[in-house]
Each structure stands twice: as C-alpha cells, then as structure tokens.
Amino acid sequence: MPSIAVKPLREDLSFGVRIVGVTQAALEDDAIRKQINALFEQHGMIVFEEMEPSSQLHVALSTVFGPLKKHPLPGVTQVDAEKELGIIDIRHVPGTGGIVEIEGERLANWLPWHFDHCYNNELNRAGVLRLIDIPPTGGMTGFADGLQLYRAFSPALRKRIEGRKVIYTLNLIYANMRFGLPKGFRELKVHEDAYKVTESGKGMPRAIHPAVWTRPNGEKVLHVSPWMAAGIELHEDAEGDALLESVCREIAEKIRPYFHKWKSTDMLIWDNWRMLHCVSGHDPQQPRRMQRTTIKGDYGLGYFENGAVGGKILEMTV
C-alpha cells in the first residue's frame, strides 16, 4: 500500500507542509487523496518534493483538489490544449516582458502580494505550480497566511478593517496600483500583455470581497490584495483610502512569508481563499518558465458592484 511522508514547511511557520512520496500510483489510492486534501485544508499550502516532472502527474495531482479551470484570456498560453489538460505556460524570455526596479535592483517577472481572481466575484480554489526553467538567482514564489496576518494585526487597525469590503478592478499596470507599492519601486517597462488584459477589464463591473472572512471552523482570515485594489466599498474618499493604505502597509510589516526556492522536481499548491502570494522577480537576462493548473471553486462571499453580472472572466497570470 502506498504511503507519503509529511513534515512542516518550516519549523517557525504556522502554515504549510512538505510531502514526499506522491506518485501516479499513489494518487490512485483514495486514502492517499483524502489525506492530501485534509492536509491542504488544515495547512493552506503544500510543497510536493521529489516529483516526476511531467504534465501527466501535474494534472493528476491537481485533480485531487477539484476540477480544473481553463484560461482563455489574452496573454495566457494553453499547454496541450487539444488534450484539455488545463495547464498554462508562463514564460519570461530575455528581451521581452515587463521590468521593474526595487531599491535599485532591476527585476523581471515581479508580482506584488495578491490573491488570484480578486477582480471577479468568484475566487478560484487554488493553483498548482511547477517550475521548468529556473533562474540561477531570484525567481522565488512567496506565500503568506491570512490566518497569521489576522492574528498579527494591531487590534485597533483590525477593528477598523473588520466588516469592511474592498473593491477590485482588473488592472495589471503597476503605475495604476494605488495601495501597497514597495518603497523604491519604479516600473521601467510594462509587460505587453498587461495592456491587453487591462483594456479587456475596462468594461467589467468592479468586484467586491470582504477584507476579513470567517472559515467554517471559526478561524478569521485577513484577505486583502494590495494589487488591483481600488478602494473600500461605501468609503471611496480620503479617509477610506488612508485606511486601506494603512492595511496594506501593515500587511508588509506583519507578514511572516515563505519564499520557495524552486527545484525542477517540486510541485506546489496554495489555498487562494486563505493565502496571499507574490513573485520575487529575477534578473531580466535570465529565462524563467512556469506551468500552472487552477482549481475551480468559490467561497461565495464576493459579488459585483450594484448587482451587476460579469462576463466569463477567468484567472489571468502574466
């Protein structure tokens, strides 16, 4: 009978585990699938180590957590589309794409802290990643736990934000980012696809999600995406903007993140309803290639402004 080995992601973190021993054969065992799902629900993030680096295993692992979601938006490349595997390809090719500068360091593939699909009324359940072309330095994916953030927030600020709802729009251009940009940040070159996607989002209604939500077990999650946040519902004024900026700065100050340094035999899943994630960026002269599946789902707390109905908008990654 197959078995898996489980250990903490890192001893000083309150979230995440590492699992070794997942194979195609192991994933055919219902007990193993249930064990992996339970660990995901409890810990919010799993790093699967010593995996066979194949699309087939990537998809088989992803189906443990639910049905897959496809990505037809501009800027997304579907892998093996004719087989409907649901894998997308995310690449940086030197000389193309966007470049930012943070405190004097030039970076490609940098992404700020966010949760996926914040600009839509529904939030996908999770994402499963594997890195194919790994830059020699940088290129790490960062994760932070909304449960830890809720506990770490100052009581006064937590009281002010609890019960508030945040407005989000599909706007990928960093120059338009209103809240939580890091100090010393400059956008040197905008990713070509960011323009296309941002343009496609102009006709969409704005999406609204709670800043704090409560899991079925009673745990509270602080869940604010600085990227694509447009303001606080019913409080789009100087005071509301100052509150949201304070929240984003507090996130940056109180966060206890994990940054994953990739190996080609790693796969990784995170809970999009609980976690924030980011990408550290890397030297623009180095290639980077990642593949991803997305798990369908919805926590049921988001909606479009003024009762609007959105189009079929799926997750976007650039």
C-alpha positions as CSV (number, residue, x, y, z in Angstrom):
1,M,0.0,0.0,0.0
2,P,1.5,3.4,-1.0
3,S,2.3,5.9,1.7
4,I,3.6,9.5,1.9
5,A,5.9,11.3,4.3
6,V,4.8,14.6,5.7
7,K,6.8,17.3,7.5
8,P,6.4,21.0,8.3
9,L,7.1,23.5,5.6
10,R,9.4,25.3,8.1
11,E,9.6,24.9,11.8
12,D,9.0,28.6,12.5
13,L,5.9,28.9,10.3
14,S,2.2,28.3,11.3
15,F,1.2,27.2,7.8
16,G,2.3,24.7,5.2
17,V,3.7,21.2,4.9
18,R,6.1,19.3,2.7
19,I,5.1,15.9,1.2
20,V,7.4,13.3,-0.3
21,G,6.2,10.0,-1.9
22,V,3.5,11.2,-4.3
23,T,3.4,9.2,-7.5
24,Q,0.9,8.5,-10.2
25,A,0.2,5.1,-8.5
26,A,-0.2,6.8,-5.0
27,L,-2.8,9.2,-6.4
28,E,-5.0,6.3,-7.4
29,D,-5.4,5.4,-3.7
30,D,-8.5,7.1,-2.3
31,A,-7.0,7.1,1.2
32,I,-3.9,9.0,0.0
33,R,-6.1,11.5,-1.9
34,K,-8.2,12.1,1.2
35,Q,-5.1,12.5,3.4
36,I,-3.6,15.1,1.0
37,N,-6.8,17.0,0.8
38,A,-7.1,17.1,4.6
39,L,-3.5,18.4,4.9
40,F,-4.3,21.1,2.4
41,E,-7.4,22.3,4.3
42,Q,-5.5,22.3,7.5
43,H,-2.2,23.9,6.5
44,G,-3.2,26.1,3.5
45,M,-0.1,25.2,1.4
46,I,1.8,22.0,0.3
47,V,5.2,21.6,-1.3
48,F,5.4,18.3,-3.1
49,E,9.0,17.2,-3.3
50,E,10.8,14.6,-5.4
51,M,8.0,14.6,-8.0
52,E,8.3,13.2,-11.5
53,P,8.5,16.4,-13.6
54,S,5.6,15.6,-16.1
55,S,2.4,17.2,-17.2
56,Q,0.5,14.0,-16.6
57,L,1.5,13.9,-12.9
58,H,0.9,17.7,-12.6
59,V,-2.7,17.2,-13.8
60,A,-3.3,14.0,-11.8
61,L,-2.1,15.8,-8.6
62,S,-4.3,18.8,-9.4
63,T,-7.5,16.7,-9.7
64,V,-7.1,15.6,-6.1
65,F,-8.3,19.1,-5.1
66,G,-11.2,19.5,-7.6
67,P,-11.9,20.1,-11.3
68,L,-9.6,22.3,-13.3
69,K,-10.3,25.7,-14.8
70,K,-9.2,26.8,-18.2
71,H,-7.8,30.2,-19.2
72,P,-8.8,31.8,-22.4
73,L,-7.8,35.4,-21.7
74,P,-5.1,37.3,-23.7
75,G,-1.6,36.6,-22.5
76,V,-2.3,33.0,-21.4
77,T,-0.7,30.2,-23.3
78,Q,-2.5,26.8,-23.0
79,V,-0.3,23.7,-22.9
80,D,-1.5,20.7,-24.9
81,A,-4.8,22.5,-25.4
82,E,-6.1,19.7,-27.7
83,K,-5.8,17.3,-24.8
84,E,-7.6,19.7,-22.5
85,L,-5.1,19.2,-19.7
86,G,-5.8,22.7,-18.2
87,I,-2.1,23.6,-17.9
88,I,-1.0,27.1,-18.8
89,D,2.6,28.2,-19.6
90,I,4.1,31.3,-18.1
91,R,7.4,32.4,-19.5
92,H,9.9,35.1,-19.3
93,V,12.1,35.3,-22.4
94,P,15.1,37.8,-22.1
95,G,14.4,40.9,-24.0
96,T,10.6,40.7,-23.7
97,G,8.1,41.3,-20.9
98,G,8.0,43.8,-18.1
99,I,10.8,45.1,-16.0
100,V,10.6,46.9,-12.6
101,E,13.2,48.4,-10.3
102,I,13.0,48.0,-6.5
103,E,15.6,49.8,-4.4
104,G,17.9,49.9,-7.5
105,E,17.6,46.2,-8.5
106,R,16.1,45.5,-11.9
107,L,13.7,42.6,-12.0
108,A,11.6,40.6,-14.5
109,N,8.5,38.6,-13.5
110,W,8.0,40.5,-10.3
111,L,4.4,40.3,-8.9
112,P,3.1,42.2,-5.8
113,W,1.2,40.5,-2.9
114,H,-2.3,39.4,-4.1
115,F,-4.9,36.7,-4.2
116,D,-6.0,35.4,-7.5
117,H,-9.2,36.5,-9.2
118,C,-9.8,39.4,-6.9
119,Y,-11.3,41.3,-9.8
120,N,-14.1,38.7,-10.2
121,N,-17.0,37.8,-8.0
122,E,-15.8,34.2,-7.7
123,L,-12.4,33.1,-6.4
124,N,-10.7,30.0,-7.7
125,R,-10.0,27.4,-5.0
126,A,-6.2,27.0,-5.6
127,G,-3.3,26.9,-8.0
128,V,-0.8,24.1,-8.6
129,L,2.6,25.2,-9.9
130,R,5.8,23.7,-11.1
131,L,8.9,25.5,-12.5
132,I,10.6,24.2,-15.6
133,D,13.3,26.8,-16.4
134,I,14.7,28.1,-13.1
135,P,16.8,31.2,-13.0
136,P,20.1,30.8,-11.0
137,T,19.1,33.5,-8.5
138,G,15.7,35.0,-7.6
139,G,12.5,33.8,-9.3
140,M,11.1,32.7,-6.0
141,T,7.3,32.5,-5.3
142,G,6.3,34.0,-1.9
143,F,3.3,32.9,0.3
144,A,1.7,34.5,3.3
145,D,-1.0,33.2,5.6
146,G,-4.2,35.3,6.1
147,L,-4.8,33.5,9.5
148,Q,-1.4,34.6,10.7
149,L,-2.0,38.1,9.4
150,Y,-5.3,38.4,11.2
151,R,-3.7,37.4,14.5
152,A,-0.7,39.7,13.9
153,F,-2.6,42.9,13.0
154,S,-2.7,45.6,15.6
155,P,-6.1,45.3,17.5
156,A,-7.0,48.9,16.6
157,L,-6.5,48.5,12.9
158,R,-8.0,45.1,12.8
159,K,-11.2,46.5,14.4
160,R,-11.3,49.3,11.8
161,I,-11.0,46.9,8.8
162,E,-13.1,44.0,10.0
163,G,-16.6,44.3,8.4
164,R,-15.2,46.4,5.5
165,K,-15.3,45.3,1.9
166,V,-12.6,46.0,-0.7
167,I,-13.3,47.0,-4.3
168,Y,-11.1,45.4,-7.0
169,T,-10.6,46.0,-10.8
170,L,-8.7,44.1,-13.4
171,N,-5.8,46.5,-13.8
172,L,-2.3,44.9,-14.2
173,I,-0.3,48.1,-14.8
174,Y,1.7,48.9,-11.7
175,A,1.6,52.7,-12.4
176,N,-2.1,52.4,-11.6
177,M,-1.5,50.5,-8.4
178,R,-2.9,52.7,-5.6
179,F,-2.1,50.8,-2.5
180,G,0.9,49.0,-1.0
181,L,3.6,49.5,-3.6
182,P,7.0,48.8,-2.1
183,K,9.4,51.7,-1.3
184,G,11.9,52.5,-4.0
185,F,9.6,51.0,-6.7
186,R,9.7,52.0,-10.4
187,E,8.1,50.4,-13.4
188,L,10.7,50.6,-16.2
189,K,8.9,48.6,-18.8
190,V,5.3,47.5,-18.9
191,H,4.6,43.9,-19.9
192,E,2.9,43.9,-23.4
193,D,0.1,41.6,-22.2
194,A,-0.7,43.9,-19.2
195,Y,-2.0,46.5,-21.6
196,K,-4.3,43.9,-23.4
197,V,-5.7,42.5,-20.2
198,T,-6.2,45.9,-18.5
199,E,-8.0,47.1,-21.7
200,S,-10.3,44.0,-21.6
201,G,-11.1,44.8,-17.9
202,K,-12.4,48.3,-18.6
203,G,-15.9,47.2,-19.4
204,M,-16.1,44.8,-16.4
205,P,-18.1,45.7,-13.3
206,R,-16.0,46.1,-10.2
207,A,-15.7,43.2,-7.8
208,I,-16.1,43.4,-4.0
209,H,-14.7,41.0,-1.4
210,P,-14.6,41.1,2.4
211,A,-11.3,42.3,4.0
212,V,-11.8,39.7,6.7
213,W,-13.8,36.5,6.4
214,T,-14.5,33.5,8.7
215,R,-13.8,29.9,7.8
216,P,-16.3,27.2,8.6
217,N,-14.2,26.3,11.7
218,G,-14.5,29.8,13.1
219,E,-10.9,31.0,12.1
220,K,-10.7,34.5,10.8
221,V,-8.7,35.3,7.6
222,L,-7.4,38.7,6.7
223,H,-7.7,38.6,2.9
224,V,-6.7,41.9,1.2
225,S,-4.9,42.1,-2.1
226,P,-2.9,45.3,-2.5
227,W,-2.6,44.6,-6.2
228,M,-5.8,45.7,-8.1
229,A,-7.4,47.2,-5.0
230,A,-9.4,50.3,-5.9
231,G,-10.8,51.4,-2.5
232,I,-13.2,50.5,0.3
233,E,-16.9,50.0,-0.5
234,L,-19.0,52.9,0.6
235,H,-15.8,54.7,1.7
236,E,-14.1,55.9,-1.5
237,D,-12.7,59.0,0.0
238,A,-9.5,60.3,1.5
239,E,-10.3,58.6,4.9
240,G,-11.1,55.3,3.3
241,D,-8.0,55.4,1.1
242,A,-5.9,56.1,4.1
243,L,-7.3,53.2,5.9
244,L,-6.7,50.8,3.0
245,E,-3.1,52.1,2.6
246,S,-2.6,51.5,6.3
247,V,-3.8,48.0,6.0
248,C,-1.5,47.3,3.0
249,R,1.5,48.7,4.9
250,E,0.6,46.7,8.0
251,I,0.5,43.6,5.8
252,A,4.0,44.3,4.6
253,E,5.2,44.9,8.2
254,K,3.5,42.0,10.0
255,I,3.7,39.3,7.3
256,R,5.7,36.2,8.0
257,P,6.2,34.9,4.5
258,Y,7.7,31.8,3.0
259,F,9.6,32.2,-0.3
260,H,10.0,29.0,-2.2
261,K,13.3,28.4,-3.9
262,W,12.4,26.1,-6.8
263,K,13.7,22.7,-7.9
264,S,12.5,21.0,-11.1
265,T,11.1,18.1,-9.1
266,D,8.8,20.4,-6.9
267,M,5.1,21.0,-7.3
268,L,3.2,23.3,-5.0
269,I,-0.4,24.2,-4.1
270,W,-1.8,27.1,-2.1
271,D,-5.2,28.0,-0.8
272,N,-6.4,31.0,-2.7
273,W,-9.1,31.7,-0.1
274,R,-6.6,31.9,2.7
275,M,-3.2,32.8,1.4
276,L,-1.6,35.8,-0.4
277,H,1.2,35.2,-2.8
278,C,3.8,37.1,-4.8
279,V,6.8,36.6,-7.1
280,S,10.2,37.9,-6.1
281,G,11.4,38.6,-9.6
282,H,14.8,37.8,-11.1
283,D,17.5,39.1,-13.5
284,P,15.8,40.1,-16.7
285,Q,18.6,38.5,-18.7
286,Q,17.7,35.0,-17.3
287,P,14.8,32.9,-18.7
288,R,12.1,31.6,-16.4
289,R,9.3,29.2,-17.3
290,M,6.5,28.0,-15.1
291,Q,3.4,25.8,-15.7
292,R,0.3,26.0,-13.7
293,T,-3.1,24.5,-13.2
294,T,-6.0,26.2,-11.5
295,I,-8.6,24.5,-9.3
296,K,-12.2,25.6,-9.7
297,G,-14.2,26.8,-6.7
298,D,-15.7,29.7,-4.9
299,Y,-16.0,30.7,-1.3
300,G,-19.3,32.5,-2.0
301,L,-18.6,35.9,-0.4
302,G,-17.7,38.0,-3.5
303,Y,-20.0,39.9,-5.7
304,F,-20.1,42.6,-8.4
305,E,-20.9,46.2,-7.6
306,N,-24.5,47.3,-7.8
307,G,-25.7,43.8,-8.5
308,A,-24.0,43.6,-11.9
309,V,-23.4,40.4,-13.7
310,G,-19.9,39.9,-15.1
311,G,-18.8,38.1,-18.2
312,K,-17.0,34.8,-18.3
313,I,-13.8,36.2,-16.8
314,L,-11.2,33.6,-15.9
315,E,-7.9,33.8,-14.0
316,M,-5.1,35.9,-15.6
317,T,-1.4,35.4,-15.0
318,V,1.4,37.3,-16.7
